[in-house]
Amino acid sequence: MRNRFDRQLQVLNDELIEMGSLIEQAIEMACSALVRQDVEKAQKAISFDEEIDHQERDIESLCMKLLLQQQPVAKDLRLISAALKMITDMERIGDHASDISEMTILMADAAYETGDPINLDLIKEMAKETTDMVIKSVDAFVQKDMDMAHWVIKEDDVVDDLFNQFKQQLIKKINENVKNGEQATDMLMVAKYFERIGDHATNIAEWVIYSITGQHEN
């Protein structure tokens, strides 16, 4: 019985890794589409959201099956409960990647009255950091790695700092020319989506710690 349960837990880990990979691709594609103002790529990135939603439903179904058939207790119960919480955050990360792509399409259609283009280096850095956080938070669950989970939580401060730097950059842009206001506001919304991805990755890492220790860190 235990061997069968362990095999099912391995399937759960594999499904979570697959969902994490889909999210990684969605974020990277959304960022690439944004930087290049590539509407076609943005639309492709949006299509990932449906796959991520489907993966969430599959994992949720597997978790419910494990709960009903195996009736796990103690650490096993925490593990499955944490996975159920994690996929909610993972699905929302997919939503935000889609939101970024929708903003890219919106901005490509907008006729901004603007001078110099906005430098997106900080946005690219936010995309890289948040992608690392997402992947490592899932890896921390699979490997039961507390240190990796704590790294993810700490890394959220880096993302928050990048967001604040970008916000200041946009404020300066508006002060230089009020016509930059509309584009700057749209870009601030994009940055906020990346910042929220970091928050959700942090939530996942906190659930990893709960699955190992039984304590949820806030």
Beta strands, then each sheet from edge to edge (+ up, - down):
end
